[in-house]
Amino acid sequence: MDRINIKKLEVFGKHGVLPEENVLGQKFLISAVLYTDTRQAGMADDLEKSINYALVCQFITKFMQENTFKLIEAAAEKLAEAMLYEFNGLEKIQLEIEKPWAPIGLPLQSVSVQIERSWHRAYIAFGSNMGNKEKYIKQGIEELENTFGCHIIKVSEFIQTEPYGGVEQDNFLNGCLEMKTLYRPKELLHILNGIEKNANRERIVRWGPRTLDLDIIFYDNLVLSDPELVIPHMDMQNREFVLEPLKQLNPYFKHPVYNVTVEEMLNKLKQKE
């Protein structure tokens, strides 16, 4: 991906652990690498098709002046989030905040924190088979869209399916959504669990009835095996109610372990029937 570099922008801010730092303030140096696609801007020679680095510098300056943080780690985290939200086309950012006048009582050139943050793409399967199923699902999707750090790109059609797992219960309403998120996988999982809880989800019987179920199917091309979370979803290849709506969103997305597309997994599953 293309990059726009901003090096050592000087900003006066009131950030620090010591009380006098929050009152008197000091100089900070901000460097940023903006990852974006500059192809259209370069071909058309049109600033509107790129990220205006003058506006970026103004945004950084205003943010650092209007906010106060004890730690430059916190300043970097919040500034990166704000920039990813503010500038269309900004997919990833490397950000460094230098503190040349750090009050440690020893001679040094500067102290700095450097982080890298980006938007991540996730596919979430959803389902409900209790009460007003469609209402539970739509409310859950709306709550996710209204969560800071989350943006829903597409939502599949809702499909009615028979229960999975051998527990006698009502039919399900299922589907999938594609989203962008600033959260890491476990952070996203906790957000989804919170939305389920708000829908009065109770985990009593495995594969049992539920008001709302939200599962991470894919997260970028990540492969994660953890007691709390497995990505890709470990049983997705056996679930037509996941693969069918997922195909509507991205039929050619490749499973990072099996190296086959969503459409290929669905076709293989149907051949077994």
N, C-alpha and C positions, 0 to 999 in steps of 0.2 A: 504494500500500500504506500502511496505517496506521503510525503512529510513536509510540514511547514515548521520551521525552527524559529523560536524566539529565545534569545540568549541574554540573560542577566538584565532583565527589566528592573530598574530601581524603583522601589516603592517604600514609602514611609508608613509604618503600621505600629499598632500597640499590642504586640503579641509577646507573651513570656510568662514564666512561672512567678517571677518576682513582681510584687505590687507596683513598684516604680516603673517597670517596663510597660505596664498597662496604662500608666498615666503619662509618662514622658515620651514613650515610643522610641523607635530606632529604624534604621535602614534595613530593608530586606532586598535580596536579589532573586528574581523569579525567572526560571528558564523552563520552556515548554516545547515539547515536540508534539505536533498535532497530526494525527494520522487521518488522512482523508483521500478521496479520489480527485485529483486535480486535472484529469484528462479533459473534461468538457470545458473547464475554464481556460486551459492551455490552447485548445483547438479554436475556441471562439474569442479568445482574448477578452473575456468578460468576467469582471470581478464578482458579479452576482452569482456566478456558478462555482465560486470558491469560498473559502473562509477568509474574511477580511481581517488580517492580522492587526490592523490598527484598532478595530473594534474589540478584538481579543485583548490587546494591551490595556485599553480603557476599562474593559470588564474586570480584568485582574486587579488593576489599580483600585477601582471602586470597591471591589470585594474585600481587598486587604485593608482598606481604610475604614470601611463601614462595619467590619466584624472584629471581634477580639477573641483570641484563643490563647490558652496557657501554653500549649504545645504546638510546634511547627508541624508535627505529625497530623494534628487535628486540622490545622490550617490547610495543609496539602490535601487531606482527604476531602474536606468540604469544598475546597476550590475546584478540585478535579470533578466532583459530582456536579457542581453548578455549571461548569463549562460544558460538560457532556450534555446536559439538559438544554443549555442556552443556544448552542451552535449546531444547526442542521448540517449533516454530513460529517460531523466529527465522530469517528468510530472508536478511537483510542487516543489516550493522551499519556505522555511521560512528563512528569512535573517534578521540578526540583525547586525547593525553597532554601535559600542560603541566608544565614544569619551571621554577618561578618563581625558584629559587635557583641557576640554572646558573652554575657558577664560571668565568666568562670574563674577570673583571677589569674589566668595563665595566658602566655602569649600564643595566639593561634591565628591563622589566616581567616578561617570561617568554619561554621558548623552548618551542615545541610541535611535535608531529608529528601530522598528521591523516590517517587512512587510511579507505578504504571496502572492505569485503570481503563476499562473499556466497557462498551455494551456487549452483552452476551445474548445469544439466541437460544431460546428454550422452547420445547414442545411439551404441552401439558395436556394430559387426558382428563376428562371430567365425566362424572356420572351421578345419577340420583335415581332411587327407586322408592322413595317415601314421600307422602304428602303431595304437594304441588311441585312436581319434579322440575318442570320448566322454570318455575319461579325461583327455586333454590339455585339452579344453575345460572340463570341470568343475574341474580343478585351476587353470586360468587364472582362471576366474570366482571361485573361492574366494580365490585370491591377491589379486585386485583388491578383493574385499570386505574383506579383512583389511588393506588398505593405509590408513594414516591419511589422512583427507581424502577418502575415497571411500565411497560407500554405494550399493549396488545396490537399485533399486526393483522392477524386474520383469525376468524373463528369458523370451524366447519359447520355443516348442517348437523342438527340433532337427529340421532337415529335411535329407534327402539330395539332393544336386544333382550334375549333371554338371560337369566342369571348365570353367572360363571362360578364354578367351585363346588357345586353339589348341595348348596343350602337352599331349601325351599323358600321362595320369597317372590315378590312382585317383579315384573319386568323392569328393566332399566331404560333410562334415557341417557344416551352417551354421546360424546363428541370429543374434539380436540381443538386446541388453540395454539397459535404461534405467537411468541412474544419476545420483546427485547427487555433485558434487565441489567441493572448495575450490580445485582446481588450475586454473591457466590452461592454454589449449590445448596449448602446446608442453611444458609441464610434464607434462600428462596423457599426451601422446604418448611422452615418455621413460619414463614409468611403464609404459605398454603395451608398449613395445619391450623393457623389462627383463623383463616377464613372458614375452614371446615367447622371449627369450634363455634364460630359466630352463627353458623347454620344449624347449631345443635347436633352436630355429628357425635355419635357415641361409638366407641370401638369395643364392642362386646363379643361379637362372634366374627371370626375370620371369614372374609368373603360374604359377610352377612349384610342385611339391609342397612342403608345409610342415606341420610338427607343429602349429603354432598361428598363426593370423593374427588380429590385433585392429586394427580400423580405426575411426577416429572418423568417424561419418556426419554427425551434427549436434551442435552445441554452442550451447545457447540458440538465438538467431536470428542468430548471428554469421556474417558472410561474411569469410573470410580467404583471401588468396592469397599464399603465401610459398613460397620454394624448398623448405622443409622440410615444409610442411603446407598443405593446401588444405581448407577447410571452407566449405560442405558438400562431402562426398566427390565428386570431380569426375565419377565414372562411375556413381554410385549409381542414376541414373535408367534405366540400361541393364542393371541386375542384378536379376533376379527373385529370386535367392537372398538379396538384401538387402531388397528391398521387401516380399516375402511375410512374413518374420518381423517386419519393422518395422511392418507393418500390424497385426499382433497386439498390438503395444505401444501404438501411437497412430496410427490410420488417418487422423486429421484434422490431423496436424501438417503445417504448410505449409512447403514449400521456400522459404527466404528470397530466393532469386534468381528461380526460375521461378513463384513464387506459386501453386503447385498443391499439393494434399495428397498424402500418401503413397499413399492409395488411388487417387487420380486417376492418378498416375504408373504404378502397377501395372496399372491397367486399360488405359492407353494402350500399355504395353509388351506386354501379352497380345494386344491387337488386331493388333500387328505380326506375331505368330507365324503 
